[in-house]
Amino acid sequence: MDKQIRRIGVLTSGGDAPGMNALIRSVVRSASAHDISVLGIRRGYSGLINGDIIEMGARSVDGIIRKGRHHAVHRTLQGNADRGRSAEGG
């Protein structure tokens, strides 16, 4: 039996990282093109431990690059609810 990856998780641990938004968008879009589901882990490691996880798709990363700064990733993973940077998760 051939095992294939069917689901991956995206977790950022915080801090500014040039290109992180583009990377996350690329991961989500590439995975979707290969029928791999993507989970966004909100609030960094705290979200991983506490199960703060959402499904991500191409629509969830629309416009992420234009938002700039790494904390835009955090807002995108939270459905654009947060407007500031959290202490955990970028």
Secondary structure, 3 states (H helix, E strand, C coil): CCCCCCEEEEECCCCCCCCHHHHHHHHHHHHHHCCCEEEEECCHHHHHHHCCEEEECHHHHCCHHHHCCCHHHHHHHCCCCCCCCCCCCC
